[in-house]
């Protein structure tokens, strides 16, 4: 489709319909591609997704658990003192930023619950990979803070780093019960230090107790890792949950980088189909994240 017709297509075809068309084409492409390979060239995790796609449309998480989450199952509450909505997440209040409609909050909360399902390739933790009571956690790309909320009772300290200041008041409300050990930093984690940017090397130099990193920054993971080079070379004990689904080569490149620094690296189980990425290409299936330990 040339640029002229693509522009006309985007103007006259509503986005929901374009998404349906995209997912149908993508489903056919994935099935055709893997069906053309010899059986030994397709691993068990890929075969599981192919079986799913035979009877289901393309989803970000192409697994049966994806359909078990529904916004209608969630109760949304309003805190008049803070003037913010919240849900009760694992017995704790999880607040959302002001200005969002009830519908948007419930849809967003459903999505973050789905992505942290025990069977999700996007799940940061596993039974063998989690921070302990002596760990200091840095949550890079904290957003609403659901990851840090899940470990708030069990870790030594948490740094919440979130550059979108519209989340800050919600984070303050959510983590008020743990304010003695939670510090919020409203900067970008980057490869340089300036007024609104900070490198992880600088943060860890200021607090050498940092021992667990969760990195989920919408495609800026490479820049974050560039600002972590000294720590990767020097720190003896570190765990990293690092998202890899934003870029085509992220899993390969990040695995190589971390293994060369002496980390033991394992991907999460399964794959994602990140069809929101306009650069998504063959073979379309991407690992959700890596779990690295040294």
GUBA-681174 format. One record per residue (C-alpha): residue in three letters; x, y, z. Coordinates in steps of 0.001 Angstrom, whole numbers, padded with zeros to 6 digits, always signed. Layout:
// residues N
AlaXYZ;...
//
This chain:
// residues 294
Unk+000000+000000+000000;Unk+001634+003270-001124;Unk+001705+006339+001103;Unk-001235+008065-000615;Unk-003626+005157-000279;Unk-002346+004445+003235;Unk-003244+008021+004228;Unk-006725+007670+002714;Unk-007119+004305+004446;Unk-006277+005823+007855;Unk-008667+008742+007301;Unk-011707+006761+006234;Unk-011306+003458+008066;Unk-011864+003760+011852;Unk-009023+002541+014057;Unk-010999-000373+015616;Unk-011697-001746+012131;Unk-008063-001223+011072;Unk-006984-003175+014147;Unk-009279-006083+013279;Unk-007903-006149+009732;Unk-004324-005972+011019;Unk-004871-008842+013456;Unk-006451-011049+010775;Unk-003540-010480+008402;Unk-001028-011020+011178;Unk-002683-014250+012305;Unk-002493-015645+008762;Unk+001135-014570+008363;Unk+002198-016216+011631;Unk+000378-019475+010903;Unk+001676-019604+007314;Unk+005254-018883+008396;Unk+005530-021492+011131;Unk+003554-024059+009150;Unk+006135-023776+006376;Unk+008991-024756+008691;Unk+010151-028273+009464;Unk+008715-029548+012750;Unk+012127-029577+014444;Unk+012559-025877+013633;Unk+009527-024932+015765;Unk+009955-025134+019538;Unk+007255-026228+021973;Unk+006442-022669+023043;Unk+005871-021647+019418;Unk+003730-024734+018799;Unk+001570-023760+021784;Unk+000879-020378+020224;Unk+000110-021908+016831;Unk-002481-024163+018446;Unk-004010-021119+020117;Unk-004140-019132+016869;Unk-005921-021914+015012;Unk-009078-021131+016999;Unk-008499-017615+018331;Unk-007643-014139+017038;Unk-004267-012533+017601;Unk-003792-011121+021109;Unk-000827-009466+022811;Unk-000762-012539+025049;Unk-001788-015449+022797;Unk-002799-017793+025604;Unk-006110-018940+027118;Unk-005549-016934+030317;Unk-005880-013723+028306;Unk-009680-014048+028059;Unk-010158-014711+031780;Unk-009715-011028+032682;Unk-012608-008600+032442;Unk-013087-005002+033553;Unk-016595-005898+034746;Unk-015092-008058+037491;Unk-013321-005107+039150;Unk-014787-002689+041705;Unk-013554+000888+041434;Unk-013587+003128+044521;Unk-013180+006854+045085;Unk-011081+008459+047817;Unk-012595+011871+048509;Unk-009623+012968+050604;Unk-007087+012360+047850;Unk-009653+012951+045085;Unk-008501+009897+043198;Unk-009928+006549+042193;Unk-008401+003316+043381;Unk-008877-000448+043235;Unk-008144-002928+045978;Unk-005250-004949+044587;Unk-004187-007946+046686;Unk-005720-006278+049726;Unk-004003-002910+049145;Unk-005145+000336+047577;Unk-003755+000985+044120;Unk-004460+004567+043033;Unk-004781+005956+039506;Unk-003954+009359+038177;Unk-006546+012105+038042;Unk-008377+012869+034818;Unk-008968+009309+033691;Unk-012529+008076+033237;Unk-013808+005048+035133;Unk-013850+003085+031884;Unk-010215+003900+031111;Unk-009053+003015+034625;Unk-010837-000333+034614;Unk-009520-001204+031157;Unk-005986-000227+032213;Unk-006179-002206+035451;Unk-007462-005265+033601;Unk-004498-005021+031227;Unk-001870-004817+033976;Unk-003451-007775+035781;Unk-003400-009784+032567;Unk+000247-008978+031896;Unk+001233-010176+035396;Unk-000755-013411+035217;Unk+001371-016389+036392;Unk+001347-017708+032821;Unk+002193-014393+031179;Unk+005478-013885+029288;Unk+005386-010323+030670;Unk+005385-011390+034330;Unk+008384-009827+036063;Unk+008770-012388+038851;Unk+008783-016156+039116;Unk+008971-018597+042023;Unk+012768-018653+041592;Unk+013252-014982+040789;Unk+012060-012294+043193;Unk+013512-009706+045589;Unk+014015-010685+049231;Unk+013897-008921+052573;Unk+017407-007470+052254;Unk+016997-006221+048692;Unk+016757-002618+047575;Unk+014526-002435+044493;Unk+014621+000129+041706;Unk+011389+000190+039706;Unk+012267+001894+036408;Unk+009085+002830+034599;Unk+006919+002526+037698;Unk+003699+004011+036209;Unk+000919+003107+038695;Unk+003336+000996+040757;Unk+001652-002410+040709;Unk+004982-004258+040601;Unk+006459-002471+043600;Unk+003190-002763+045480;Unk+003459-006534+045173;Unk+006835-006551+046980;Unk+006439-003529+049299;Unk+006026-005630+052441;Unk+009005-007870+051792;Unk+011907-005687+050626;Unk+014304-003330+052380;Unk+013760-000217+050228;Unk+012130+000819+046946;Unk+013016+003565+044483;Unk+010068+004357+042213;Unk+011274+006105+039079;Unk+008554+007592+036898;Unk+009092+010465+034455;Unk+005367+011102+033845;Unk+004539+013479+036671;Unk+000815+012792+036275;Unk+001483+009528+038135;Unk+003313+011065+041092;Unk+000335+011925+043311;Unk-001174+008507+042690;Unk+002122+006845+043622;Unk+002347+008925+046788;Unk-001143+007818+047797;Unk-000561+004159+046974;Unk+002707+003937+048880;Unk+001815+006136+051851;Unk+001740+003058+054160;Unk+005390+002405+053194;Unk+006604+006003+052913;Unk+009520+005319+055267;Unk+011118+002975+052744;Unk+009796+004220+049387;Unk+011419+007086+047500;Unk+009846+008526+044337;Unk+012114+010004+041666;Unk+010341+011909+038887;Unk+013074+011737+036267;Unk+013906+009826+033112;Unk+016391+007010+033595;Unk+018852+007661+030807;Unk+022463+007464+029644;Unk+023314+010875+031082;Unk+022753+012931+034212;Unk+021037+016317+034035;Unk+018097+018186+035603;Unk+015426+015716+034509;Unk+017539+012638+033743;Unk+019544+010227+035861;Unk+021686+007196+035115;Unk+021406+004011+037103;Unk+025164+004126+037625;Unk+024700+007410+039493;Unk+021778+006157+041545;Unk+023597+002965+042519;Unk+026753+004911+043348;Unk+024632+006941+045777;Unk+023050+003792+047223;Unk+025235+000688+046759;Unk+022574-001463+048472;Unk+020565-001542+045205;Unk+020263-005208+044253;Unk+017131-005604+042104;Unk+016175-003717+038939;Unk+012875-003884+037083;Unk+013242-002160+033692;Unk+010127-001549+031583;Unk+010400+001757+029724;Unk+008481+001452+026454;Unk+011417+000883+024140;Unk+014064+003009+025884;Unk+015696-000002+027532;Unk+018896+000437+025504;Unk+019384+003948+026795;Unk+018799+002769+030364;Unk+021399+000003+029940;Unk+023888+002499+028491;Unk+023681+004370+031786;Unk+024270+001139+033724;Unk+027573+000108+032141;Unk+029769+000685+035188;Unk+027410-001217+037484;Unk+027146-004129+035044;Unk+030920-004422+035062;Unk+031520-003934+038793;Unk+028570-005006+040961;Unk+028839-008569+042217;Unk+025217-009193+043242;Unk+022350-007945+041085;Unk+019054-009205+039690;Unk+017445-007612+036628;Unk+013961-008064+035158;Unk+014355-006505+031712;Unk+011610-006149+029090;Unk+012515-007315+025581;Unk+009256-007155+023621;Unk+009565-003531+022510;Unk+012227-004174+019865;Unk+012850-006914+017310;Unk+016434-007660+018419;Unk+016160-006794+022105;Unk+016169-010358+023419;Unk+019280-011312+021452;Unk+021190-008092+022115;Unk+020354-007838+025827;Unk+021128-011510+026424;Unk+024521-011090+024786;Unk+025266-007921+026771;Unk+024364-009434+030132;Unk+026064-012777+029556;Unk+029274-010990+028597;Unk+029051-009232+031976;Unk+028822-012537+033812;Unk+025067-012760+034343;Unk+023034-015931+034178;Unk+020160-015045+031828;Unk+016829-016762+031226;Unk+013826-015549+029228;Unk+010340-015692+030652;Unk+008227-018551+029315;Unk+006406-017976+026060;Unk+006030-015111+023616;Unk+004087-011920+023024;Unk+002629-010621+019756;Unk+003242-006892+020130;Unk+001074-005832+017213;Unk+001035-002193+018350;Unk+004632-001939+017156;Unk+004598-000661+013564;Unk+008050-002205+013083;Unk+006897-005716+014025;Unk+008214-008205+011488;Unk+008862-011897+010893;Unk+008831-014091+012941;Unk+006509-011745+014945;Unk+006806-013603+018271;Unk+008889-011809+020898;Unk+010007-012772+024371;Unk+008389-010633+027041;Unk+011428-010200+029262;Unk+014703-011566+030548;Unk+015524-012454+034135;Unk+019232-011986+034830;Unk+021175-012861+037964;Unk+024771-012332+039055;
//
